[in-house]
Amino acid sequence: MYNPADVPLPPRRPGDLDSRPPQYKAWYEEGVRHEGFGGNFIPAKLSEANLREMIAFNYAEVTLIDQNVGRILAELDRQGLAENTIVIFTADHGELLGEHGLLLKGPFMCEGLLRVPFVIRWPRGQGKGDATTEALVSLADLMPTLLAAAGVAIPDGVQGRSFLPVLAGEAPAVRDAVLTEFHSTYFPDLNLRTLRTPDYKLVYYPGKPYGELYDLQKDPHEFENRWDDAAYAQVRSELMQRLVDELIGQETDRPGPIAHA
């Protein structure tokens, strides 16, 4: 469906992985056991032609999904259900597609994995029309957003926040940071926690002497890991505190206590 020679390659540069935690180079150079894959899939051995072909195939898969989402929307219109239906298109993760030389997914908090599709179609007259927003949103926000849109009370203990004020044009954002968690039995030593703000991303590796910190305004492709950069020491400290605040804020009181302590 797409000519591999025409697809753009993701931004890369020599030494891209040198300042990153060791799992990046291990996955790139040696192949690491991945969810559904053994260690024989080695990104470093792929040629540029291989990568272009994989990206072209992915574009075709995306087109297939687009066409079939369109069929669903058209059928809602045909049956007269669109005026009473909210449609949300999203995903659990993105795809690396050669970003920093990597492929698939895994223990990497790159933008290509964290920025998932989030498209909503509202009944006519609701929402902001064909508007887009750069506001931060978490997958945990989907349930409370739908409840709020349906006029249903959001239960106590829900960790997400209703995104409805942004969709209705009543507020520019409902959160100033998003928490991302990674935990997999394939990588038991990589129990990662990530804080993403409009300006920065911090990735914390429990018990490790390293981490990741990116200035997304100056370095949107995340080439420079500022974790050990003295010029970013204050930023790192503030983000670490903000990460702790976010983690504590995720605690729930359900089920409730049966005593005073």
Secondary structure, DSSP 8 states (H G I E B T S, - for coil): ---GGGS------TTTTTTS-HHHHIIIII---BTTB-TT--GGG--HHHHHHHHHHHHHHHHHHHHHHHHHHHHHHHTT-GGG--EEEE-S----TTGGG--S-SS---HHHH---EEEE--TTSTTSS--------GGGHHHHHHHHTT----TT--S---HHHHTTS-S-S-S-EEEEE--TTSTT--EEEEE-SSEEEEE-TT-S-EEEEETTT-TT-----TT-GGGHHHHHHHHHHHHHHHHHT----S--SS--
